[in-house]
């Protein structure tokens, strides 16, 4: 992709900024000739790869095993769980032909994988010794979205869906797994420097076929919330449908209890939206495809010496475990700075003749901090600087979130709060009152059991009917 001139729209115009930065920072190309399907640029795919590497490490480290199930699901299996299917029936792509021959059994492109995985669970699980079973896969899923599609946020092909599926002996053990999953997601988003809000979705908004759903939301720059993860307690609904049983210690056959939980490439969208600025991407060090870019400041008389010093510095930083690029393109230094700032690289290190003479380098972080570092201390100094930079990103994101949360004592106050962010209001739990709140605010009731250090949970009178209520979150959503 050629270097593009011109400035980004301001981030205050978030929709235009977001679309432009995806292109200029080489995240996704939207020109694929099917609506809702997009192509990862290599740099964007590098961001995806580093992001999902964190997820893999978290899951692998807690007893999950990675697997891979087929994309195609026979209609006979897909239609078994009526409540589940009702939640997806308008979104399914169907394969009806193999070549020119009509298939006897149509095949669904997975919108989610319960109905492809659980027939196999029924074969794999035999006794209590097989439990708990915890697997995950990172795959593409297809949903015929009829709403406005948006790269990474609302797609017809979700290219990076991490879904975990677990089976347990008891309902309580499955509930404990829900909490484990939420703790993993909290750690994951902490690495992305993104503050999140966790809440229990209302029954009418839970995953089809689940006992209950816990959801993870992030606040985007335009004041809308983006659901960036879900964890579902499935009870024994699917195990009864697919006959997933185990023999307990007394020799009796019992149904398993299950959970499933997922994160899509919306986590990348949240990283872009939460941290970016008017210059482009701003990436946390742990997920940046390039963590440090070395820029040699070339002058003809000492060009070879400067290039050799830059290469040596790159090699040392790489040996310390950092992802490093050296930019030797025949361009002005300012143009290189612009390029790497647009791509969100956390740090650039400049090496020129004056630095060689002084035994130093110039280090600049993406958020504008610039310092001179002794050449023989670079390998130890750079990780410390990156750590401080990540902490600043986290603090800035938390400050933005807290400044856009309003405790609303009435429907009228909630209406004003939702225009720019999140309203926290008392709600009795009744669906009719939720509908009234949503109609008035043009937002969504995201649920109760709120878990966030930034939201105070209290009891009070429902803002609509006056009955006893508890804190709930209302926001405009994607």
C-alpha positions as a Markdown table, in Angstrom:
| # | Residue | x | y | z |
|---|---|---|---|---|
| 1 | Unk | 0.0 | 0.0 | 0.0 |
| 2 | Unk | 1.4 | 3.3 | -1.0 |
| 3 | Unk | 1.9 | 6.1 | 1.6 |
| 4 | Unk | -1.2 | 8.3 | 1.6 |
| 5 | Unk | -1.0 | 12.0 | 2.1 |
| 6 | Unk | -3.6 | 14.1 | 3.8 |
| 7 | Unk | -4.9 | 14.1 | 7.4 |
| 8 | Unk | -7.5 | 11.9 | 9.0 |
| 9 | Unk | -10.9 | 13.2 | 9.9 |
| 10 | Unk | -10.9 | 14.2 | 13.6 |
| 11 | Unk | -11.7 | 11.4 | 16.0 |
| 12 | Unk | -14.6 | 13.4 | 17.2 |
| 13 | Unk | -16.2 | 12.4 | 13.9 |
| 14 | Unk | -15.8 | 8.8 | 15.0 |
| 15 | Unk | -17.5 | 7.0 | 12.1 |
| 16 | Unk | -15.5 | 8.8 | 9.4 |
| 17 | Unk | -12.3 | 8.6 | 11.5 |
| 18 | Unk | -12.7 | 4.8 | 12.1 |
| 19 | Unk | -13.3 | 4.0 | 8.4 |
| 20 | Unk | -10.3 | 6.1 | 7.3 |
| 21 | Unk | -7.9 | 4.7 | 9.9 |
| 22 | Unk | -8.8 | 1.1 | 8.9 |
| 23 | Unk | -7.5 | 2.0 | 5.4 |
| 24 | Unk | -4.6 | 4.3 | 6.2 |
| 25 | Unk | -3.2 | 2.1 | 9.0 |
| 26 | Unk | -3.7 | -1.0 | 6.8 |
| 27 | Unk | -6.0 | -2.9 | 9.1 |
| 28 | Unk | -8.8 | -4.0 | 6.7 |
| 29 | Unk | -9.7 | -3.5 | 3.0 |
| 30 | Unk | -13.4 | -3.0 | 2.6 |
| 31 | Unk | -13.4 | -3.3 | -1.2 |
| 32 | Unk | -14.2 | -7.0 | -1.3 |
| 33 | Unk | -17.2 | -7.4 | -3.7 |
| 34 | Unk | -19.6 | -9.0 | -1.1 |
| 35 | Unk | -21.3 | -6.8 | 1.4 |
| 36 | Unk | -20.2 | -7.4 | 5.0 |
| 37 | Unk | -17.1 | -9.4 | 4.0 |
| 38 | Unk | -13.7 | -7.7 | 4.4 |
| 39 | Unk | -10.0 | -8.5 | 3.9 |
| 40 | Unk | -7.3 | -8.2 | 6.5 |
| 41 | Unk | -4.2 | -6.3 | 5.4 |
| 42 | Unk | -0.9 | -8.0 | 6.5 |
| 43 | Unk | -0.4 | -5.3 | 9.2 |
| 44 | Unk | -3.9 | -5.7 | 10.4 |
| 45 | Unk | -3.6 | -9.4 | 10.5 |
| 46 | Unk | -0.4 | -9.0 | 12.6 |
| 47 | Unk | -2.5 | -7.0 | 15.1 |
| 48 | Unk | -5.1 | -9.8 | 15.1 |
| 49 | Unk | -2.4 | -12.5 | 15.5 |
| 50 | Unk | -0.8 | -10.8 | 18.6 |
| 51 | Unk | -4.3 | -10.1 | 20.1 |
| 52 | Unk | -5.4 | -13.7 | 19.8 |
| 53 | Unk | -2.1 | -15.0 | 21.0 |
| 54 | Unk | -2.9 | -13.4 | 24.4 |
| 55 | Unk | -6.3 | -15.2 | 24.3 |
| 56 | Unk | -4.7 | -18.5 | 23.4 |
| 57 | Unk | -2.2 | -18.2 | 26.3 |
| 58 | Unk | -4.9 | -17.4 | 28.8 |
| 59 | Unk | -7.1 | -20.4 | 27.6 |
| 60 | Unk | -4.2 | -22.9 | 27.3 |
| 61 | Unk | -3.0 | -21.9 | 30.8 |
| 62 | Unk | -6.4 | -22.7 | 32.4 |
| 63 | Unk | -6.9 | -26.2 | 31.1 |
| 64 | Unk | -8.6 | -25.4 | 27.7 |
| 65 | Unk | -7.6 | -27.4 | 24.6 |
| 66 | Unk | -7.7 | -25.9 | 21.1 |
| 67 | Unk | -9.7 | -27.8 | 18.5 |
| 68 | Unk | -11.4 | -27.3 | 15.2 |
| 69 | Unk | -14.9 | -28.3 | 14.1 |
| 70 | Unk | -16.4 | -28.2 | 10.6 |
| 71 | Unk | -17.9 | -25.1 | 9.1 |
| 72 | Unk | -20.9 | -26.9 | 7.7 |
| 73 | Unk | -23.7 | -28.1 | 10.0 |
| 74 | Unk | -26.4 | -30.5 | 8.8 |
| 75 | Unk | -29.9 | -29.0 | 9.0 |
| 76 | Unk | -31.0 | -32.1 | 11.0 |
| 77 | Unk | -28.6 | -31.2 | 13.8 |
| 78 | Unk | -29.0 | -27.5 | 13.5 |
| 79 | Unk | -32.8 | -27.6 | 14.0 |
| 80 | Unk | -32.8 | -29.8 | 17.1 |
| 81 | Unk | -32.8 | -27.0 | 19.7 |
| 82 | Unk | -35.9 | -24.9 | 19.0 |
| 83 | Unk | -35.1 | -21.9 | 21.2 |
| 84 | Unk | -31.5 | -21.7 | 19.9 |
| 85 | Unk | -32.6 | -21.9 | 16.3 |
| 86 | Unk | -35.3 | -19.3 | 16.8 |
| 87 | Unk | -32.5 | -16.9 | 17.8 |
| 88 | Unk | -30.6 | -17.4 | 14.6 |
| 89 | Unk | -33.1 | -18.4 | 11.9 |
| 90 | Unk | -33.1 | -15.0 | 10.2 |
| 91 | Unk | -29.3 | -15.0 | 10.0 |
| 92 | Unk | -28.4 | -18.4 | 8.6 |
| 93 | Unk | -26.7 | -19.0 | 5.2 |
| 94 | Unk | -27.7 | -22.3 | 3.7 |
| 95 | Unk | -25.8 | -24.5 | 1.3 |
| 96 | Unk | -28.3 | -26.3 | -0.8 |
| 97 | Unk | -26.3 | -27.7 | -3.7 |
| 98 | Unk | -23.1 | -29.6 | -4.1 |
| 99 | Unk | -22.0 | -28.7 | -7.6 |
| 100 | Unk | -25.2 | -29.1 | -9.7 |
| 101 | Unk | -26.8 | -31.6 | -7.4 |
| 102 | Unk | -29.3 | -30.6 | -4.8 |
| 103 | Unk | -28.3 | -31.8 | -1.3 |
| 104 | Unk | -30.6 | -34.2 | 0.5 |
| 105 | Unk | -29.9 | -32.4 | 3.7 |
| 106 | Unk | -29.1 | -28.6 | 3.5 |
| 107 | Unk | -26.0 | -27.5 | 5.3 |
| 108 | Unk | -25.8 | -24.3 | 7.4 |
| 109 | Unk | -22.7 | -22.1 | 7.5 |
| 110 | Unk | -22.2 | -21.9 | 11.2 |
| 111 | Unk | -23.6 | -18.8 | 12.8 |
| 112 | Unk | -22.2 | -20.3 | 16.1 |
| 113 | Unk | -21.0 | -23.8 | 16.8 |
| 114 | Unk | -23.2 | -25.4 | 19.5 |
| 115 | Unk | -25.0 | -27.6 | 17.0 |
| 116 | Unk | -21.8 | -28.8 | 15.4 |
| 117 | Unk | -19.8 | -29.4 | 18.6 |
| 118 | Unk | -22.4 | -31.0 | 20.9 |
| 119 | Unk | -23.2 | -34.1 | 18.8 |
| 120 | Unk | -19.5 | -34.9 | 19.2 |
| 121 | Unk | -19.6 | -34.1 | 22.9 |
| 122 | Unk | -22.2 | -36.9 | 23.1 |
| 123 | Unk | -19.7 | -39.3 | 21.6 |
| 124 | Unk | -16.7 | -38.1 | 23.6 |
| 125 | Unk | -18.2 | -37.9 | 27.1 |
| 126 | Unk | -18.9 | -41.3 | 28.8 |
| 127 | Unk | -18.1 | -41.0 | 32.5 |
| 128 | Unk | -17.5 | -38.5 | 35.3 |
| 129 | Unk | -13.7 | -39.1 | 34.6 |
| 130 | Unk | -14.2 | -37.2 | 31.3 |
| 131 | Unk | -15.3 | -34.1 | 33.1 |
| 132 | Unk | -14.8 | -31.2 | 33.0 |
| 133 | Unk | -14.3 | -31.0 | 29.3 |
| 134 | Unk | -13.0 | -27.6 | 28.1 |
| 135 | Unk | -12.3 | -26.9 | 24.4 |
| 136 | Unk | -12.1 | -23.8 | 22.2 |
| 137 | Unk | -11.6 | -22.9 | 18.6 |
| 138 | Unk | -10.8 | -19.7 | 16.7 |
| 139 | Unk | -12.8 | -19.8 | 13.4 |
| 140 | Unk | -15.0 | -17.8 | 11.0 |
| 141 | Unk | -18.8 | -17.7 | 11.4 |
| 142 | Unk | -21.4 | -16.4 | 9.1 |
| 143 | Unk | -24.5 | -14.3 | 9.9 |
| 144 | Unk | -26.7 | -12.7 | 7.4 |
| 145 | Unk | -26.8 | -9.3 | 9.1 |
| 146 | Unk | -29.6 | -7.0 | 7.8 |
| 147 | Unk | -28.4 | -4.0 | 9.8 |
| 148 | Unk | -25.7 | -1.6 | 8.6 |
| 149 | Unk | -22.5 | -3.6 | 8.4 |
| 150 | Unk | -19.2 | -2.1 | 9.7 |
| 151 | Unk | -15.7 | -3.7 | 9.6 |
| 152 | Unk | -14.7 | -5.5 | 12.7 |
| 153 | Unk | -18.0 | -4.5 | 14.4 |
| 154 | Unk | -20.9 | -5.9 | 12.5 |
| 155 | Unk | -20.1 | -8.3 | 9.7 |
| 156 | Unk | -21.6 | -11.1 | 7.7 |
| 157 | Unk | -18.4 | -13.1 | 8.0 |
| 158 | Unk | -16.9 | -12.9 | 11.5 |
| 159 | Unk | -13.4 | -14.0 | 10.7 |
| 160 | Unk | -12.0 | -14.3 | 14.2 |
| 161 | Unk | -14.5 | -15.9 | 16.5 |
| 162 | Unk | -13.0 | -17.4 | 19.6 |
| 163 | Unk | -15.6 | -19.7 | 21.1 |
| 164 | Unk | -15.0 | -21.9 | 24.1 |
| 165 | Unk | -17.3 | -24.8 | 25.1 |
| 166 | Unk | -17.2 | -26.6 | 28.4 |
| 167 | Unk | -19.1 | -29.5 | 30.0 |
| 168 | Unk | -19.4 | -30.2 | 33.8 |
| 169 | Unk | -21.0 | -32.6 | 36.2 |
| 170 | Unk | -23.2 | -30.0 | 38.0 |
| 171 | Unk | -25.0 | -26.7 | 37.5 |
| 172 | Unk | -22.8 | -25.1 | 40.2 |
| 173 | Unk | -19.6 | -26.3 | 38.5 |
| 174 | Unk | -20.7 | -24.7 | 35.2 |
| 175 | Unk | -21.6 | -21.5 | 37.1 |
| 176 | Unk | -18.0 | -21.5 | 38.5 |
| 177 | Unk | -16.7 | -21.8 | 35.0 |
| 178 | Unk | -18.7 | -18.7 | 34.0 |
| 179 | Unk | -16.8 | -16.8 | 36.7 |
| 180 | Unk | -13.5 | -18.3 | 35.5 |
| 181 | Unk | -14.3 | -17.1 | 31.9 |
| 182 | Unk | -15.1 | -13.6 | 33.1 |
| 183 | Unk | -11.8 | -13.4 | 35.0 |
| 184 | Unk | -10.0 | -14.5 | 31.9 |
| 185 | Unk | -11.7 | -11.8 | 29.8 |
| 186 | Unk | -10.9 | -9.2 | 32.4 |
| 187 | Unk | -7.2 | -10.1 | 32.2 |
| 188 | Unk | -7.4 | -10.1 | 28.5 |
| 189 | Unk | -8.8 | -6.6 | 28.2 |
| 190 | Unk | -6.4 | -5.4 | 30.9 |
| 191 | Unk | -3.6 | -6.4 | 28.5 |
| 192 | Unk | -5.4 | -4.4 | 25.8 |
| 193 | Unk | -5.6 | -1.5 | 28.3 |
| 194 | Unk | -9.4 | -1.4 | 27.8 |
| 195 | Unk | -11.6 | -0.9 | 30.8 |
| 196 | Unk | -14.8 | -3.0 | 30.6 |
| 197 | Unk | -18.2 | -3.3 | 32.2 |
| 198 | Unk | -19.6 | -6.7 | 32.9 |
| 199 | Unk | -23.4 | -7.2 | 33.4 |
| 200 | Unk | -26.0 | -9.9 | 33.4 |
| 201 | Unk | -28.2 | -9.5 | 30.3 |
| 202 | Unk | -32.0 | -9.3 | 30.7 |
| 203 | Unk | -33.7 | -12.6 | 30.0 |
| 204 | Unk | -35.1 | -11.4 | 26.7 |
| 205 | Unk | -31.6 | -10.5 | 25.6 |
| 206 | Unk | -29.7 | -13.7 | 26.7 |
| 207 | Unk | -28.2 | -16.2 | 24.3 |
| 208 | Unk | -30.9 | -18.4 | 22.8 |
| 209 | Unk | -31.0 | -21.6 | 24.9 |
| 210 | Unk | -29.0 | -20.3 | 27.9 |
| 211 | Unk | -30.0 | -20.1 | 31.5 |
| 212 | Unk | -28.3 | -16.7 | 31.7 |
| 213 | Unk | -25.8 | -14.6 | 29.8 |
| 214 | Unk | -23.0 | -12.4 | 31.2 |
| 215 | Unk | -21.8 | -9.8 | 28.8 |
| 216 | Unk | -18.7 | -7.6 | 28.5 |
| 217 | Unk | -19.0 | -4.1 | 27.1 |
| 218 | Unk | -16.5 | -1.4 | 26.2 |
| 219 | Unk | -17.3 | 2.3 | 25.7 |
| 220 | Unk | -16.4 | 3.7 | 22.3 |
| 221 | Unk | -15.4 | 7.3 | 21.6 |
| 222 | Unk | -18.9 | 8.2 | 20.3 |
| 223 | Unk | -20.5 | 7.2 | 23.6 |
| 224 | Unk | -21.9 | 3.9 | 22.3 |
| 225 | Unk | -21.1 | 0.6 | 24.0 |
| 226 | Unk | -19.6 | -2.2 | 22.1 |
| 227 | Unk | -20.3 | -5.8 | 23.3 |
| 228 | Unk | -16.8 | -7.3 | 23.2 |
| 229 | Unk | -17.5 | -10.7 | 24.9 |
| 230 | Unk | -20.2 | -12.9 | 26.2 |
| 231 | Unk | -20.3 | -15.9 | 28.7 |
| 232 | Unk | -23.3 | -18.2 | 28.7 |
| 233 | Unk | -24.5 | -20.7 | 31.3 |
| 234 | Unk | -26.3 | -23.2 | 29.2 |
| 235 | Unk | -27.7 | -25.4 | 32.0 |
| 236 | Unk | -28.7 | -28.8 | 30.7 |
| 237 | Unk | -30.7 | -27.6 | 27.7 |
| 238 | Unk | -28.3 | -28.6 | 25.0 |
| 239 | Unk | -27.2 | -31.8 | 26.8 |
| 240 | Unk | -30.8 | -33.0 | 26.8 |
| 241 | Unk | -31.2 | -32.1 | 23.2 |
| 242 | Unk | -28.1 | -33.9 | 22.1 |
| 243 | Unk | -28.1 | -36.6 | 24.7 |
| 244 | Unk | -24.8 | -35.6 | 26.3 |
| 245 | Unk | -24.7 | -37.8 | 29.4 |
| 246 | Unk | -22.1 | -39.3 | 31.7 |
| 247 | Unk | -22.0 | -42.1 | 34.2 |
| 248 | Unk | -21.6 | -40.8 | 37.7 |
| 249 | Unk | -19.7 | -42.5 | 40.6 |
| 250 | Unk | -22.8 | -44.5 | 41.5 |
| 251 | Unk | -23.2 | -45.8 | 38.0 |
| 252 | Unk | -26.2 | -43.6 | 37.1 |
| 253 | Unk | -26.5 | -41.7 | 33.8 |
| 254 | Unk | -26.6 | -37.9 | 34.3 |
| 255 | Unk | -26.9 | -35.0 | 31.9 |
| 256 | Unk | -23.9 | -32.6 | 31.8 |
| 257 | Unk | -24.2 | -28.9 | 32.4 |
| 258 | Unk | -22.5 | -26.6 | 29.9 |
| 259 | Unk | -21.1 | -23.2 | 29.3 |
| 260 | Unk | -19.9 | -21.4 | 26.2 |
| 261 | Unk | -18.2 | -18.1 | 25.8 |
| 262 | Unk | -16.9 | -16.0 | 22.9 |
| 263 | Unk | -14.9 | -13.0 | 21.8 |
| 264 | Unk | -14.8 | -11.8 | 18.1 |
| 265 | Unk | -12.6 | -9.3 | 16.3 |
| 266 | Unk | -14.7 | -6.7 | 18.0 |
| 267 | Unk | -11.8 | -6.8 | 20.5 |
| 268 | Unk | -9.6 | -5.3 | 17.8 |
| 269 | Unk | -12.3 | -2.7 | 17.0 |
| 270 | Unk | -12.3 | -1.7 | 20.7 |
| 271 | Unk | -8.5 | -1.4 | 20.7 |
| 272 | Unk | -8.6 | 0.9 | 17.7 |
| 273 | Unk | -11.5 | 3.0 | 18.9 |
| 274 | Unk | -10.6 | 3.3 | 22.6 |
| 275 | Unk | -6.9 | 4.3 | 22.1 |
| 276 | Unk | -6.7 | 5.9 | 18.7 |
| 277 | Unk | -6.2 | 9.7 | 18.2 |
| 278 | Unk | -6.3 | 12.3 | 15.5 |
| 279 | Unk | -2.9 | 10.9 | 14.1 |
| 280 | Unk | -4.2 | 7.4 | 13.7 |
| 281 | Unk | -3.8 | 4.1 | 15.6 |
| 282 | Unk | -2.5 | 4.0 | 19.1 |
| 283 | Unk | -1.6 | 0.4 | 20.0 |
| 284 | Unk | -0.9 | -1.1 | 23.4 |
| 285 | Unk | 2.6 | -2.8 | 23.3 |
| 286 | Unk | 1.4 | -6.3 | 23.9 |
| 287 | Unk | -0.7 | -6.4 | 20.7 |
| 288 | Unk | 1.3 | -4.1 | 18.4 |
| 289 | Unk | 2.7 | -6.0 | 15.4 |
| 290 | Unk | 5.7 | -3.7 | 15.5 |
| 291 | Unk | 6.5 | -2.6 | 19.1 |
| 292 | Unk | 9.6 | -0.5 | 18.2 |
| 293 | Unk | 10.6 | 1.0 | 14.9 |
| 294 | Unk | 14.3 | 2.0 | 14.5 |
| 295 | Unk | 14.7 | 5.0 | 12.2 |
| 296 | Unk | 18.3 | 5.8 | 11.1 |
| 297 | Unk | 18.9 | 9.5 | 10.4 |
| 298 | Unk | 21.0 | 9.2 | 7.3 |
| 299 | Unk | 23.7 | 11.7 | 6.3 |
| 300 | Unk | 25.8 | 10.9 | 3.3 |
| 301 | Unk | 29.2 | 11.0 | 4.9 |
| 302 | Unk | 28.3 | 8.6 | 7.7 |
| 303 | Unk | 25.5 | 6.6 | 6.1 |
| 304 | Unk | 27.1 | 3.2 | 6.4 |
| 305 | Unk | 28.1 | 3.8 | 10.0 |
| 306 | Unk | 24.6 | 4.9 | 11.0 |
| 307 | Unk | 22.9 | 2.0 | 9.2 |
| 308 | Unk | 25.2 | -0.5 | 10.9 |
| 309 | Unk | 24.4 | 1.0 | 14.3 |
| 310 | Unk | 20.7 | 0.9 | 13.6 |
| 311 | Unk | 20.9 | -2.8 | 12.5 |
| 312 | Unk | 22.9 | -3.6 | 15.6 |
| 313 | Unk | 20.3 | -1.9 | 17.8 |
| 314 | Unk | 17.5 | -3.7 | 16.0 |
| 315 | Unk | 19.2 | -7.1 | 16.6 |
| 316 | Unk | 19.7 | -6.4 | 20.3 |
| 317 | Unk | 16.1 | -5.4 | 20.8 |
| 318 | Unk | 14.8 | -8.4 | 18.9 |
| 319 | Unk | 17.1 | -10.7 | 21.0 |
| 320 | Unk | 15.4 | -9.2 | 24.1 |
| 321 | Unk | 12.0 | -10.4 | 22.8 |
| 322 | Unk | 10.7 | -7.3 | 21.2 |
| 323 | Unk | 9.1 | -7.0 | 17.8 |
| 324 | Unk | 11.2 | -4.5 | 15.9 |
| 325 | Unk | 11.3 | -3.0 | 12.4 |
| 326 | Unk | 14.0 | -0.9 | 10.9 |
| 327 | Unk | 12.9 | 1.8 | 8.3 |
| 328 | Unk | 15.6 | 2.3 | 5.7 |
| 329 | Unk | 13.2 | 3.6 | 3.0 |
| 330 | Unk | 14.4 | 6.6 | 0.9 |
| 331 | Unk | 12.1 | 9.1 | 2.6 |
| 332 | Unk | 12.4 | 12.1 | 4.8 |
| 333 | Unk | 12.4 | 11.3 | 8.5 |
| 334 | Unk | 9.2 | 13.3 | 9.0 |
| 335 | Unk | 7.3 | 11.1 | 6.5 |
| 336 | Unk | 8.5 | 8.0 | 8.3 |
| 337 | Unk | 7.3 | 9.4 | 11.6 |
| 338 | Unk | 3.9 | 10.1 | 10.1 |
| 339 | Unk | 3.7 | 6.5 | 8.7 |
| 340 | Unk | 4.5 | 4.8 | 12.0 |
| 341 | Unk | 2.4 | 7.1 | 14.0 |
| 342 | Unk | -0.6 | 6.3 | 11.7 |
| 343 | Unk | 0.2 | 2.6 | 12.3 |
| 344 | Unk | 0.2 | 3.0 | 16.1 |
| 345 | Unk | 3.7 | 1.7 | 16.8 |
| 346 | Unk | 4.3 | 2.3 | 20.5 |
| 347 | Unk | 7.9 | 3.5 | 20.2 |
| 348 | Unk | 10.3 | 4.8 | 17.6 |
| 349 | Unk | 14.1 | 5.0 | 18.2 |
| 350 | Unk | 16.1 | 7.4 | 16.2 |
| 351 | Unk | 19.8 | 6.9 | 15.5 |
| 352 | Unk | 21.9 | 9.5 | 13.8 |
| 353 | Unk | 25.5 | 10.8 | 13.7 |
| 354 | Unk | 25.1 | 13.0 | 16.7 |
| 355 | Unk | 23.6 | 10.1 | 18.7 |
| 356 | Unk | 26.6 | 7.9 | 17.7 |
| 357 | Unk | 29.0 | 10.6 | 18.9 |
| 358 | Unk | 27.1 | 11.0 | 22.2 |
| 359 | Unk | 26.6 | 7.3 | 22.8 |
| 360 | Unk | 22.9 | 7.8 | 23.0 |
| 361 | Unk | 19.6 | 7.2 | 21.0 |
| 362 | Unk | 16.4 | 9.2 | 21.0 |
| 363 | Unk | 13.3 | 7.3 | 22.0 |
| 364 | Unk | 9.8 | 8.6 | 21.4 |
| 365 | Unk | 6.6 | 7.0 | 22.5 |
| 366 | Unk | 3.4 | 7.1 | 20.4 |
| 367 | Unk | 1.8 | 9.5 | 22.9 |
| 368 | Unk | 4.5 | 12.1 | 22.5 |
| 369 | Unk | 7.0 | 11.5 | 25.2 |
| 370 | Unk | 10.5 | 11.9 | 23.9 |
| 371 | Unk | 13.8 | 11.2 | 25.8 |
| 372 | Unk | 17.5 | 10.5 | 25.3 |
| 373 | Unk | 18.6 | 7.0 | 26.3 |
| 374 | Unk | 22.2 | 5.9 | 26.8 |
| 375 | Unk | 23.1 | 3.4 | 24.1 |
| 376 | Unk | 24.3 | 0.7 | 26.5 |
| 377 | Unk | 21.1 | 1.0 | 28.5 |
| 378 | Unk | 18.6 | 0.7 | 25.6 |
| 379 | Unk | 17.8 | -3.0 | 26.0 |
| 380 | Unk | 16.8 | -2.5 | 29.7 |
| 381 | Unk | 15.2 | 1.0 | 29.3 |
| 382 | Unk | 12.9 | 0.2 | 26.4 |
| 383 | Unk | 10.7 | -2.3 | 28.2 |
| 384 | Unk | 10.4 | 0.0 | 31.2 |
| 385 | Unk | 9.4 | 2.9 | 28.9 |
| 386 | Unk | 6.8 | 0.7 | 27.1 |
| 387 | Unk | 5.4 | -0.5 | 30.4 |
| 388 | Unk | 4.9 | 3.1 | 31.6 |
| 389 | Unk | 3.3 | 4.0 | 28.2 |
| 390 | Unk | 0.9 | 1.1 | 28.5 |
| 391 | Unk | -0.1 | 2.3 | 32.0 |
| 392 | Unk | -0.8 | 5.7 | 30.6 |
| 393 | Unk | -3.1 | 4.3 | 27.9 |
| 394 | Unk | -5.0 | 2.3 | 30.6 |
| 395 | Unk | -5.4 | 5.4 | 32.8 |
| 396 | Unk | -6.6 | 7.6 | 29.9 |
| 397 | Unk | -9.1 | 5.0 | 28.9 |
| 398 | Unk | -10.4 | 4.7 | 32.4 |
| 399 | Unk | -10.7 | 8.4 | 32.7 |
| 400 | Unk | -12.7 | 8.6 | 29.5 |
| 401 | Unk | -15.0 | 5.8 | 30.7 |
| 402 | Unk | -15.6 | 7.4 | 34.2 |
| 403 | Unk | -16.3 | 10.8 | 32.7 |
| 404 | Unk | -19.0 | 9.3 | 30.5 |
| 405 | Unk | -20.9 | 7.5 | 33.2 |
| 406 | Unk | -23.9 | 9.4 | 34.8 |
| 407 | Unk | -26.0 | 8.3 | 37.7 |
| 408 | Unk | -29.5 | 9.2 | 36.5 |
| 409 | Unk | -32.2 | 9.7 | 39.1 |
| 410 | Unk | -35.0 | 9.9 | 36.5 |
| 411 | Unk | -36.0 | 8.9 | 33.0 |
| 412 | Unk | -35.3 | 12.5 | 31.9 |
| 413 | Unk | -31.8 | 12.4 | 33.3 |
| 414 | Unk | -31.2 | 9.0 | 31.7 |
| 415 | Unk | -32.2 | 10.5 | 28.3 |
| 416 | Unk | -29.6 | 13.2 | 28.6 |
| 417 | Unk | -26.9 | 10.9 | 29.8 |
| 418 | Unk | -27.3 | 8.3 | 27.0 |
| 419 | Unk | -26.7 | 11.0 | 24.4 |
| 420 | Unk | -23.0 | 11.0 | 25.3 |
| 421 | Unk | -22.4 | 7.9 | 27.2 |
| 422 | Unk | -23.7 | 5.5 | 29.9 |
| 423 | Unk | -26.6 | 6.1 | 32.2 |
| 424 | Unk | -26.8 | 4.2 | 35.5 |
| 425 | Unk | -30.4 | 4.1 | 36.6 |
| 426 | Unk | -32.6 | 2.1 | 39.0 |
| 427 | Unk | -34.8 | -0.5 | 37.3 |
| 428 | Unk | -37.2 | -3.0 | 38.8 |
| 429 | Unk | -36.5 | -5.8 | 36.4 |
| 430 | Unk | -39.8 | -5.7 | 34.6 |
| 431 | Unk | -39.7 | -5.9 | 30.9 |
| 432 | Unk | -42.3 | -3.3 | 30.4 |
| 433 | Unk | -40.3 | -0.7 | 32.4 |
| 434 | Unk | -37.2 | -1.6 | 30.3 |
| 435 | Unk | -39.1 | -1.0 | 27.1 |
| 436 | Unk | -40.2 | 2.4 | 28.4 |
| 437 | Unk | -36.6 | 3.2 | 29.3 |
| 438 | Unk | -35.3 | 2.1 | 25.9 |
| 439 | Unk | -38.0 | 3.9 | 24.0 |
| 440 | Unk | -37.3 | 7.2 | 25.9 |
| 441 | Unk | -33.5 | 7.0 | 25.7 |
| 442 | Unk | -33.1 | 5.3 | 22.3 |
| 443 | Unk | -30.7 | 3.0 | 24.1 |
| 444 | Unk | -30.6 | -0.5 | 25.5 |
| 445 | Unk | -31.0 | -1.9 | 29.0 |
| 446 | Unk | -27.8 | -3.9 | 29.3 |
| 447 | Unk | -28.8 | -5.7 | 32.5 |
| 448 | Unk | -28.0 | -5.9 | 36.2 |
| 449 | Unk | -25.4 | -7.5 | 38.4 |
| 450 | Unk | -23.0 | -4.8 | 37.2 |
| 451 | Unk | -19.3 | -5.5 | 37.7 |
| 452 | Unk | -17.2 | -2.4 | 37.2 |
| 453 | Unk | -15.0 | -0.4 | 39.6 |
| 454 | Unk | -16.3 | 2.7 | 37.8 |
| 455 | Unk | -20.0 | 2.1 | 38.6 |
| 456 | Unk | -21.5 | 2.3 | 42.0 |
| 457 | Unk | -24.2 | -0.3 | 42.5 |
| 458 | Unk | -27.1 | 0.8 | 44.6 |
| 459 | Unk | -30.8 | 0.1 | 45.3 |
| 460 | Unk | -33.6 | 2.6 | 44.9 |
| 461 | Unk | -36.9 | 3.3 | 43.2 |
| 462 | Unk | -37.4 | 2.2 | 39.6 |
| 463 | Unk | -37.1 | 5.3 | 37.4 |
| 464 | Unk | -40.3 | 4.2 | 35.5 |
| 465 | Unk | -42.7 | 2.6 | 38.0 |
| 466 | Unk | -41.3 | 3.6 | 41.4 |
| 467 | Unk | -41.1 | 0.0 | 42.6 |
| 468 | Unk | -37.9 | -1.3 | 44.3 |
| 469 | Unk | -35.1 | -1.5 | 41.8 |
| 470 | Unk | -31.3 | -1.9 | 41.4 |
| 471 | Unk | -28.7 | -0.3 | 39.3 |
| 472 | Unk | -28.7 | -1.1 | 35.6 |
| 473 | Unk | -26.8 | 0.3 | 32.7 |
| 474 | Unk | -28.4 | 2.0 | 29.7 |
| 475 | Unk | -26.5 | 3.0 | 26.6 |
| 476 | Unk | -26.7 | 3.3 | 22.9 |
| 477 | Unk | -25.1 | 0.2 | 21.4 |
| 478 | Unk | -23.6 | -1.1 | 18.2 |
